[in-house]
């Protein structure tokens, strides 16, 4: 997660190139050709671990292969992790990704309402982005993947994209390019407007606004001054970097060590908003996704609000984030 308050870790152009031809040792086997591996470009963004948590773990500040896949289903999980990884660090033994195994956009629910875009961008510290299908058949993109015309064409095959919704400044990269490519409206909150000064729609203040049928924007300053929750159909909550599902805690959490604007403002925002958005699916930029019954999610939101209210400002520390 990166914002105006601190520079993003440097990602060199070389990070997007194919790896060199020499074999890389595989952490699971100690050999160079036995199977999948994670190369040295890994920035420990957690994206691969979200998609293949039983196969990819963390050690020494980066991801590692825990074990090789045992069947085709596990091969597909590692392929998904590889095509989402912002530095393309997850690789098979051949060192070349098979483009026919690219699963994105990847449906997350049974009826294909919400899709994970994959192809996470290093310019957004590897944050996730989503496509949401509306009843009309059109789509909204929430935050953005890395940009390419080929990816844009692939996403458009699901339907016309009418809006690109930015949850906050950290995720503004590629927003204008995707909006222009789709002929869509670009949205951001005034608190983060300098990150997308050419936005077509600007949310203001802290009042909840219905920006389209069934889609509510809840301004939630804290992580950044202009952070926003987008909640669709009382079912899907796109939380940006405001909060997420923690695998380690088994509960909702905030990334307090990288809250750029104010943890105290975030606590106040949650207190103001916690009882308003009703949803089942939590779909964050960073951290795990989670689906729970709306009543349970509401209870956990109230408990999160109480916990965050006890937090106090602390120095920014990337290494303190544990998903």
N, C-alpha and C positions, 0 to 999 in steps of 0.2 A: 504494500500500500504506500503510495507516494502522494505528496501534496505540496502546497506552496510553502509549508513550514519547514521542509527539509528536502534536500535533493534525493532523487532516486539513485539506487546503486547503478553504477555505469554498466551498460550493456553494449559491448562493442559489435560492430558489424560482423565480425568473425563468428559471433554467437549464432548467427542465422545461417551460416554456411554448413554444408555437409562436413562431417568429421573426416579427419585424415584417414589414410588407408591402414595404418598400423592397428593391430588388435588392442582392445582395452580389457584389462582384467575385470572379470565379473565377480562382484562381492560374494555371490552365493557359492561360486565354485572355485574361485581363485585362478581360473584359466582365461585365456583371451578369446576363445571362440565357442564357448559352451552354450551361450544363449544370450538372453536379454541383459542389458547393463545400463547404468546411468553414467554419463560421461562427466568430465570435470567442469563443464559449463553450468551445471545445476546451480540455481540461486536459492534453493530451498523454499520455493513459493507454495508448496503443498498441493498444487493442482494434480499431479500424478497420483499422489497418495489418496486424494479424494475419489479418484476413479477406480483405483485398484488397491484398496487399503490392506488386503490380505497378501498382496504380492510386492508392494513397495512400502518401505518404512523410512525412518529418519535416523541418521547417526552422524555425528561429527559435523553438524551444520549443513547437511545435504541429504538428498534422497538416495536410497540404495535398494537394489533388488533383494527382497527377502528370500525368495525361492523362485525357481523357474515354473512356468505354467504347466499344468498337468493335463489340460484338455483344450479343446477348441474355444470353449467359453472363456477360459482364462487368457488364452491368446488374444481374444477380442478385447478383453479388459486392458491388457497391456498396449494394444494398438490404440485404443481410445486415449490412454494416458499419453502415448507418444505424440498423437496428433493434437492434443491439447497443450502439451508442454511448451511454454513460451520460448525456451532456448533450444528446443528440439534435442534435449539431452537424453531422453529415453529411447534406446535403440535396440534392435535385434542383433543377433550375432553377425549378420551380413552387413550391418551398419547402414543399410538403406531401408527406408520405410516403404512398405507396399501401399501405394495410393488406393488400391482397391479395398483396403481395409480401413480407410478413413470413415468413421461412422457419423460424422457431423454434417448437418445439425442432428442432434441426438434427442429423440423424444424422451421426456422424463416421466410422463404420466400415461395412463392407459388410452386416453382419447386424443393424444397428440395436440393438446392445447398449448403446452409449453415445451420448448426445445432448448437444449444447451448448445450454444454456438460452437464451442471448442475453439481451436486455433487461437489460444490466448496470446495477448500481445505483450512483448517485453516492455513496451512503452507505458503499460498500465500495471507493471509489477506482476503480470500474469493473472490479473483479475478475470473472473468468469463473466460471461455475457449471455443473454437469453433472447429468444424469440417467443412472443406470446400471440397466439391466434385469437382473434376477436370473432364474435358471432357472425359478422358480415363476411368472414373469410379473409379479411385483411390481417396484417401482422403489425405488432409493435416490437421494436428492438430495444432492450433495456441494457445500457452500456454496450460496448462494442468489442468484437474480436480484432485481431490484426487485420489490416485492410489489404484486400486484393480484389480485382475485378472478377476473378474466377470465383472467389468465395461469395461475393455479392450476388452473382448469378445463381449460385447454388442456394443461397438463402431465399432468393426471390422465387425459386421453384415451389416453395411452400405457399406463396401468395404474395400480393403486393404489400410492401412495407410502407405504412403511412406516417409513422412517428418513430423517432429515435430519442429515447428518454435517458438522460444522464443523471445518475444518482448523486454525483458530486464531482468536484474538480479533478480528483485523482484519475477518474475514468473518462475524461473528456477526449483523450486521444482518439483520432479517427472518426469522431462524431460527425463533424462537418462533411468529411469525405463520404461516409455512408449515407448521410441524409441527402447529399447532392446526387449520389448515385441512384438512390431509390426515388428521388423526388419527394422526400419526406420532410416533415417538420422536426427541427432539433429543439429539444427542451432542456433547460437548466434553471436552477434557482439563482436569484439575484446575488445571493451571498457568494457564489462561485462564478459569477458571470465573467470575470476576467479570464477564466480558463476557456470560455467559449463565447467571446464577445459578439459573434455573429449568429447566435442562436435565434431561432424564429419565434420561440415562445419562452417567456421568462416568468417563472413562478416568484411570487413576492410574499413577504411576511411569513407568518407561522400558521395561518388558517388552512384547514384541509380544503382542497379544491377538487371537484370532479372534472377532469380534463377531457374525458370521453365517456361514453356510456359504460358504466360499470368499472371505470378506472379512476381511482382516487390518488391524489398526490398529497402526502403528509409531510410538510417540511419538518426536518428533524436535525436542527443544528447541533453540533457537538464534535463528531469526527472531523468535519469541516464546517465552516459557517453556513454553507449552502447545501448540506446533505438533505436528501429527500428519500422517503419511503414511497414506493408505488405499490398500491394494493388493488388487485383486480378481482372482481366478482365475489368478494368476501372469501376468497380461496387462495390466492397467490400473493405473497409479499416479497417484493424485490427490495432488499434492505441495503444494498450497496456495501459500505464498510461500517455501517452503524452497529450492527450486531450479527451474529452468525451462530450456527450449531457447532459446539465444541465436541470433538470425538473424545478428548481427554476427560472432560467434565461430564459428558453425557447430558448436556444441558445448553441453554442459551448462554451466550457470553459476548462481551465486548472486548475489543483489542485495545485495552487501556494504554499500553505502552506505545502505541502509534495513533493516539487520538490527537490530531494536529491542532484543533481549535481549542476545545475545553472539555474535560471530563465532567466538570460541574454543569456546564451548559447542556451536555448530553444527558446528564441525570435529570435536569429540569425538563428537557424535551421529552424524555421517556415518561416522566410523571404526567406531563400534559397529554401525551398521546396514547399511553399504554392501554387504556380501556376503549379506544376508538377503533383501530383497525382489527377486523375479524378475519382470520385466515387460517388455512391448514398447512400450506406449503411455505417454508422459509427458503428463499433463494438469494443467498448473499453473493457479493463480489469475491470475497475471500472467506475461507472456512467452509465447513460442510453444509450441504443442503439437508433439509429434514421435513418430513410430513408427519403431522400428528392431528388428532381430532381438534377442531376449533376450540372447544372448551379447555382442553389441556394446554394448547398453545397460549390461550389467554391467561391461564393460571401461571404458566412459566414466564410470560411477559410481565406480569405483576411482580413475580419474585425477582426477575432480572432488574426491574426498576428499583426495587428495594435494595438490592446488592450494589447497583451502580451509585445509588444515593450515598453509600458509605465510602466511596472511593475519593481520593484526593489527587491533585495533579502530580505527575511524575515525569522525569526526563524521557525523551523519546529514546526507545531502545528496540531495534528490530529483533535482537536476539532473544528478547523476553517473550515473544509471541510463540505460544505452543498451542497448536490447533487441537 
